[in-house]
């Protein structure tokens, strides 16, 4: 999952970093904007493609290394090289290479979304549009769906291809805390009952930020934020009732809201150790993996607020100065195949991005045959309970206000 936009100061400092290559073969053929997919496939053979992105999900890392990479090697002769790196570092690297006028850079594919996509696209750091080159996008994806067409309220314009779907869920252990709060009022009572054993990750952690956004939505609604200008005073006035709630909640949280877990991984460990009675996730089905791996108890379950919770999509983009655009596009197309989406659904528990109405019976069976595991909310319920993500323009403002108005208050 993705983090906050780099500030101008950090970006300027990043320019002092030495540019280094990643090795591997690069294409010697200039990219032809009119190329057919068949031409891309022929030009991609023998290339080494770098795939930069968050490396904190070991199941996803394993899927890339043992399923996706061998598939594109066998089918297309492409070597896929996974490059685990936090998105802040990836953004810094992209800006570095642009400032250095590096025509052939070191980054091909990027796992990206939200405010980082907004920043990358606004600064011409991405190649595109990419989706017109992907036959599987046309064949299997609903390009008009809101969570495909918009990324945190910002038009994708085909500059990123969907990777997997996300939706926020809360998680607790039914054996110890049978209550499932259905709104922020009930959540406050839950925190009071289990005082000191409830919390959320500190912003700008993606999951912690998403919890705060869902709290805001439940208290003041989401509609007013759809077209809201990124003005701090306007945002602060709109979310003030939610800020009051979060300040009241602090006294019942772990460490009384003076500090928060730095990451979701830390919060998950605290939940597993019994220090907390709950956790949360932006990936609604990874609870099944956590139970399978013995991190969560067998009695862990996920739940949501009754008025809905935010849903969004993870994407893949291509760096503007990628030296292997042809091969990157071929890999991205393969990721959108029913076989790869079903394999990732089973192995990583990531909700697919394909439109099931576009699948054949045999392709649909690939997904229906997957036993996703325990603790999950049925996909139909998730789809009925989706809310749009907050605009990428507003997220840095909300994070800044939270730091000023909530932490330790």
Steps between C-alpha positions, in 0.01 A plus 500: 500500500618886429612788729508880502623735230858615531543861601691735276788507745539123497486497123772762475719309744437182304671653199832455673460122503728315259311335215570131472389237252336167569665292231328270255417531132329806360315541174702634209181574305338841537140482612250526217175662619312321221638156585258208525513270800655230281780742412554580868528129576762444230703801613475401868678167470827493692427817702540532876215694659530660843187506716529756780262508793430430863656173610328456836253231393692172489211316334501753218878484470479122471225523237710735286813286534347154463191553284512822297874510423526137379186548288628805310840335464350188346240673281692808386867459589476793745700504824296670774710649779310594816646813664355544851500868589268734689311736274676806646831367376351412162362852463836646597671281241255609229558867581877444513508351153276768354717778641807325361332475156564127501332376183527133594440460870514212745127456568255320274182400689378675815240384755324830558172671584340794676692817568820353362335433164363854509848641562668277242248578227495874572879506470513292179680214670284230341478358149156475352226448445585133552161326505438535122797266448355229728253268328409337831392838637251538217391137524463456875487837681210742530685816403200716590473378859560787742773316692686437173437836332589704810788456743425688822274730302764567234442378142736219407471582127643156423837583661482208741367145472305340787684250717261411783205638693507626859228570756538599862398253772533480875610174665446352844504165680145381556613269779607795714310802366170388343388858435527634145456881500280607208577872521728747675267533800514128564873503435545756778307275740713207386817698576363594844425135583845385389688807615866504401457210258376691194701724267587567137830559316644850505448709190645511235480120518255407225278285721492751784412776258221287355357443849492876558334560161233240576443660839453837328257350249291331768467823698460770234436302181713482187303695240633843593859390434446389139558845350657674802791732427829412675478789746610420855245719678216365287602141570552564869158656540336208318669232711487677839228267641720204410803665661300546820409131488860390446617718789236343726599155378865560593447453874382143444770400251828318554738745670206743522556620144831663590673271254377251242650190338731611221375242251221250444756221542570623852128519575445149363773367728343675799165340410663158461673539838175597675615854569213623281153355447475609137683578180399629156592468134452665163511155341179329610607141437851497642341404833473151350877491443566628850286220643661238273847616604414489869538874551132553577293255708253270324216703653606831340236662277474817291215750508406847374294802597142469381507819290792375295878516491745628244603289204768568242731331254871428489657571162816452299657781302799521267778754555521765229865414440460123533756330274269198458155639428410218261581226747338689790174522305511130419543414869218736598272336245584158643411620850149576370449147369241291688769244580730752672217682677361169629844386614554827689149474647583154635862557605492861624125539578473816289156582356517476118461803273326314220134548407353156564226572246770494231632156596411173335361219717840333504673825599243567772563151637863598564373739768198305623721199576723702737445436871599846617508406870358607835390829649397676181202708392333360184595686185138593432477676837825685441373624163180628659691684772753699294571870550735709281845590622581855605646717225877477470516880525345496849701218655814699594276762660314243710830348611635839604183589691502161678856559620411847625155436644481137614831348611542531875193724535 
